[in-house]
Amino acid sequence: MAKEEKQKPKTNIVKPSLPQGTRDFGPEIVRKRQYILQSIQSVFELYGFQPLETPAMEQLETLMGKYGEEGDKLIFKVLNNGLDHPAKEVTAREGFEKLLSGKNVKELTERALKYDLTIPFARFIAMNHGVLVMPFKRYQIQPVWRADRPQKGRYREFYQCDADVAGSRSLINEAEFISIYQEVFFKLNIQGCEIRINSRKILSALAEQCGGQHQLTPITIAIDKLDKIGPDKVKEELLQRGLSSDQIDTIEKYLSLTGSNNEKLIALKTLLPSSSQAGEGIEEIEYLLQVNEKMRSSNDRSTLLVDLTLARGLNYYTGVIFEVKAPSTVTIGSIGGGGRYDDLTGTFGVEGIPGAGISFGVDRIYDVMEELQLFPDSVEVGSKVLFFNLGAAEILASFSLAKELRKKGIACELFHEQAKFDKQFKYAEKKNIPYVVIIGSTELEENICTVKNIKTGKQDKIGFAELGDFLVKA
């Protein structure tokens, strides 16, 4: 008896998994995400914004130094090719030691995944400003990457959805951004969002009162953490950053200003009475409140709120800043934000091109809508019609009818094999296909088909020639 062959051990078997902070999206989720993106895109288009796409990678020097010390730490760096070459081994080893200590080593990495869409947009403007019609209004919907700690509502790969204007200093842009937020949330049926506004000019004036402009970055970084760590920890951080007790008291008074929008601004004028920067920032906010009051309609599902604790700890903002808070009924924080950045292209050697923009947090908006069950039932429907497969001649007729339906824009499919009714019905139900078309031998002879509504159970006998018009109206 021949010896049984030993089964060879399987090699190169990889357990399927995803990098932490990334996700797969199945058909149901993709359809819901597309619903959000198409809703936002349609509003962008109504306001005259044009589409733009930029590469996944940027030069590292394009990104570094634009997001503050906290943001720069979250940039995903891409290693250069050829580091395994023997001639580069010593340099590579030394470079990795420097890289681990927080230094950038050009021999190891010159590129990085983009952290947001704003800096790549500024780089695009700097490279193409001579041929663009100004003001240039663009929207951009693409993924970005951050080496952040994954948690609910925070991912390492996620989509941003931005609208920006380059080449205009007018506050009309900021007023329209507020209106865009309101229209999008109405379209998505999200109620109770807060569109919060502040001004970096006001924060800059606060820094001047606390020792000078060199204090702006430590102050804004600390204030930006207020919701996460609380006022006491913010005071501790400010002490560690070298601010005096008197300066911290001034910041504490600033953060404690409460009341209505107008009451906050009046109190702010008292706290920072001699600052021209604060005066400019307050006037800009007052203008936006005035315009918003004129533009408000019964469709608005969100409120505009002056939030003096809003800092947005990114170095490039220079004027009005925005942040959108999700409805208080869900545990997700910011679902949008942005602001004015009048000197951003200057970092690329192109002076004098002002800019402003906003962003929608698509992933978090999805989580909000899922938690509040706001997606319409129709979003989950792909094919509208399933043709049953009841034999060779019957399926040939179905091929012809399916082609006519598709010409009318009706999504349909044919069941892939001849099978029992029960199996084909279950397929339609699982895929949320609302109608099935049944053509048996009798129907084939009479040039008719049976159309059944899966949800109601209602059946109609429809002629082949009338099927398309029937389903268009259904």
N, C-alpha and C positions, 0 to 999 in steps of 0.2 A: 504494500500500500504506500503510495507516494506520500511523502511528508507534506503536510499542509504548508503552503507558503506563508511565511510570516508577513503580516500586514505592515507595510512600511509606515513609520510615523509621519503624520502630516507636518509639513513645514510651512513657514511663512504665513501661518494663520493669524490674522490680526483681529482682535476683539473690536467690533465697531463702536466708536465713541466720538464725541464732539469736543473741540477745545472749550474750556470753561468760559462761560460768558457769551457763547454763540448758540444759535438754534437752527433747526430745520423747520420749514413751514410747509405743511401739507396743503392740499387744494382748498379745504374749507377756510383755513387761516389766510391763505394768499388772497382768496376772494374778498375777505373782510378787509384786509390791508389795502387791496386795490380800491375798495369802496372809499376808504379814508383818503388815499392819495388822489384819486380822481376828483373827490369833492374839493380838496384843497386846491388842486391844479386848476379846476374850473373857475374858482374865485380869483386866483392869481391872474388867469387869462383875462378875466373881466376888467382887471385894473391895469391892463397893458403890459404885463410882465412877459418876457420871452424866455424859452428854455435854454439851459446851459449845462454841459457836463464837463468835468475835469478828471484827470487820472486818479486812480486809487493811491498812487505814490506821489510824493512831492520831494524836492530836494530838502534834506534835513535843515539846512540853513534857512529855507523858506519858512519853516514852522517854528523853530526854536526861538524863544524870547518873546513870543507873541501872546502867550496864554498865562503869564505869571509863573512863579516858581512851582506852584502846585500843579498847574496844567502841564508844564513842560515835562514833569516827571511821568506823565501818563501817555506820552507819545511813544507809539510802537516804532522802534528803529528796525531797519532792514539791513542785514549784514551784506557786505560786498561779496561779489563772486570771487572765486579763486583763492580764498584764504587758506586752503589746504595745500597750496603750492609750497614745496620745501624751501624755496628762497624767501618765502614770506612768513615761515613758521615762527622765527624769533620775534619779529615785529608784531605778529598777530598775538602771541602770548603776552607780550608787554602791553599791547593795546587793550586786551581784555581786562587786565588788572586796572588800567586807567578807566575803562568803561564802567567797571563795577564800582569804582570810587565816585562815579557821577560825572566824569569828564567825557566830552565828545571826542572821539578819535576818528579822523577822516579816513585813515587807512582801513578801518574796520567797517564804518557805516557812513554813507553819504546820502541815504534816502530814508524816508519814513512814510508809514501809512498816514493818510490825512486825518487830523484830529477833529476838524470841523469843515464846513463849506465856505466860511467867510474869508479865511486867509487865502485859500486857493482862488477865490473870486477876486480878491485884491491883487493877487499875482497876475491873474488873467487880464485885469484892467491895466495894470502897469505895462504888460507886454503888448496890449492891443489898443490902447487909448487913442492912438492916432487915427484909427479907422472906424471907431465906434461912434454912433450917434449919441450925443450926451443931452440930457441925462440918459444913462443906460440902465434899463430896468430888467432884471433877470430873476427867474426862479430856477431852483436846482433841487432835484430829488435823488439822492445817492447815499450809499452807506458810508459811515465814518468809523474809526476805530480808536478806542481808548483803553490803556492798560489799567483799568479801574478794578476795584473789588466787586465782583458780580453780586447782585442782590435784586430783590423785587423792584422792577422798574428801572434797573441800571444794568446795562450789558456792555460787553467789550466790543461787539460789533452791532451797530444799530443804524437805522436810517434817519437822516435829517431832511427836512423839507423847508427850504429857505426862500425868502424873497428879499432882494436887495436893490437899492438905487445908488448908482455912482454918478457924481457930477452935479449934485444939487444940495444946497444948504437949506432949502425951504422946509419949514415945519409941516407943509402940506403932506410931505411923505410920511412923517410920524402919525399925522391924523389919519391918513389912509391905512396905515398899518393897523391901527386900533380898529378901524372899520372892517378890515380883512379878517382879523381875529373874530370879531362879532359875527360876521357873515358865515364863516366856516363853522363856528360852533352852532349856529342856527341850522345850517345844512345837516350837521351830524346829530342834531337834537340833543346836544350836551348843554344842560342847564346848570347855572350856579358857578361858572368859572369866574375868577377874579383876574382882570388884566391890571397888573400892578405897575406903576411908573414911578421913577425917580430921575435924578439927573446927576451925572458925574461932576458937573460944575458945582453942584451943591456939596458933594462929597469932597471935591477939591478945596472949596472954601472952608470946610470943616478941618481939613488937613492943615491949611494955612493957619487957622486959629490954634492948632495943636502943634505948632513948631515949624511948619513949612511943607512944601510939596514932596519932600523926601519921605514924609509920613503917609502919603496917600496910599501907596501899595500895602504897607502893613495894616493900615486902618481898614481898607476895603476887603482884604483877605480875611481879617478877623470878623468884620461885620457880616460877611458872606456866610460865615459858619453859625450865625446866631440861632437859626432854626434847629441846627443839628446838635450844638453843644450847650446852648443856653447863655444868658448874660454873664454869669459868674465866670465861666470858662473863657468867654470873650475877653473879660477884664484881665484874667490871668495871662492870656496870650498877648494882649497889648503891653502888659508889664514886661513880659519876656522880650518883647520887641523893642524895649527901651523907652516907652512913653512914660511920662511922669504921672503922678496921682492927679494933679490938676488937669492935665490933658485928658486923662481917662474920665474924669468927672464931666468935662465938657462933652465928650462922646456919649456918656451915659445920659446926660440931659437931652442930647440930640435924639438918641434912640427911644427915649421915653415920651416924645411928643405924640399926643393922641388927639382924637376927635374926628370931625368930618374932614373932607379934603381941604376945604377952605380954612378951617380952624388950624390944621397942621401947617399950612403955608403961612398963615398970620403969625403963628408961634415961631416959625422958622425965621421970619424976618426980624423978630425980636432977638433970637439967639445969635444970628449972624448979621447984625445991622449994617456993618460998614463994608461988606464984601460985594464988589461988583460982580464977581463970578456967581455968588449965591443969588444976587438979584436977577441975573440973566437966566439962571436955571429955574427960578421961581416963575418968571414971566413966561418962559416956554411951557411949563406945566400948566399955568393958568390958561394959556391959549388953547392947549389941547383939551382941557376940561370944557372950555367954552364951545369949541368945535364939536366935541363929542355930545354935548347937550343939544346942539342944533341938529345933529345927525341921528340921534337916537330914534328908534322906531319900536313898534310893538314886537318886532321879530327878534330883538336883542335878547340873548339868553345869558349875558355876562355883564359884570359891573366893572367900571374903571375906578381904581383905588390908588390914591397917593400913598406909597409905602416908603417911608424914609429909611427903613432898615434894608431896603433893596440896594445891593452894592454891585452884584455881578462881577466877581473877582477876576476879570480879564483886563489886561493892561490897555487894550486898544480902544476901549470906549471913551468918548469925549463929551457926550451930551446926554440927551434923554435916553434912559434905559428902560427895558420892558421885562417883565416876567409874568407868565400866566400860571396861576395856581388851579389845580383840578378842583372839582366840586368837593365840598367838605365831607360828603357821604362816602368818599373813597379814600384810601390811605396812600395815594400816590401824590407826590409833591408837584413840581414844576412840569408843565406839558408844553411850554413854549417860552421864548425869550429873545432878546435882541437889543438893539440900540443904535446910537450914532457913533461913527468912528471917523472923524474928519481928517485924520492924518495917517490913515493906515497905508495908503499906497506910497507914502513918503519913505517907508522902510525899504521900498524897492527902488528908491531913487527917483520917483515920480511925484513931485510936489503939487499941491493945489487941487487934488481931486477928492472932494468930500464924499462920504458914503453913509448909508444907514440901512439897517435890515432887521428882519425878524426870522425866527425859526419855529417850526412846529415839531414837537417830539412825537413822531408817529408811533413808536413802540408803546409809549406811555398812553397816548390817546387810545390805542387799541385796547390796552388793559382797562382803561376807564370805561370804554364802551362795552367791553365784555362783562365787566363786573356789574354795570347798570343795565345790561341786556338791551342795548340801544340799536343793535344791528337789525335792519329789516329782514324779514324771512326770505325775501327775494334774492338777497345777497348770496345765499348759500346754494342757489339753483344754478347749475351749469347748463346741461342740456335741458331743453323744454320738452322734448319728445323722444321716446324710445320705440323703435319699430321692433316688434316681436319677430323672432326667427322661427318660422313654422314649415320650412321646406325650401328646396332649391328654387322652384318657380316663384314662390311667394316672396323670397328674399330678393330676387331680381326685380320684382315690381317695387319693392321697398327701396332699393337702390335709386331707382328713377325718381320716386316721390321725395326721397331724402334730398336729392340734388335740387329739386324745385323749392323745397322748404328753405334750404340754405341760401338760395338766391334771394329769398324774401327776408333773410336775416334771422331765421328761426334755427337755433342750435338743436341738432338732433343726432342720434346715433342708432346703429343697428346692433342688436344682440349678436354676439360673436359666434354662437353655435346654436344648432337646433336643440331645444330643451323643453322640459315641461313648463306649463304656464306658471306654476308656483315659483319656480326658480327665476324666471324672467321678471315676474312681479316683484319679487324680493330685491332683485338688482335695482329696479327702478325706485323702490322705496328707500333703499339704503343710500342711493345717490341723489335723493330729493328731486327726481325727475317727475314733473307734475302730470304728464300725459303719456299714455301708451297707445300706439297704433297697431291694431291687430288685423292682419290680412291672411285669412285662411283660404282654402280651395273655393268655398262658396263666394267669399268676397272677391276673389280673383276673377271668377266668372262674370260677376255683376259689375266689376270696376268700382267697387265701393270698399270702404274700410270701417272698422269699428274703432272709434276714438273714446278712450276711457279716462276720466279725471280720477287720478289716484286718491285724492283727498276726499272728494264727495261721493265717488263710486258711480257717478252719472255716466251713461254711455250714449253715444250718438252714432248713427250710420251716416257717413259722409262720402260723397262721390270723390273719386281721385282728383278730378279737376277743381273741386271746391275745397280740398283739404287745406291748402295754404291760406286762403282767405279766412277759413274757420279758425285756424290756429293763431293767426295774427290778431284776431278779435278776442280770442280766449284769454 
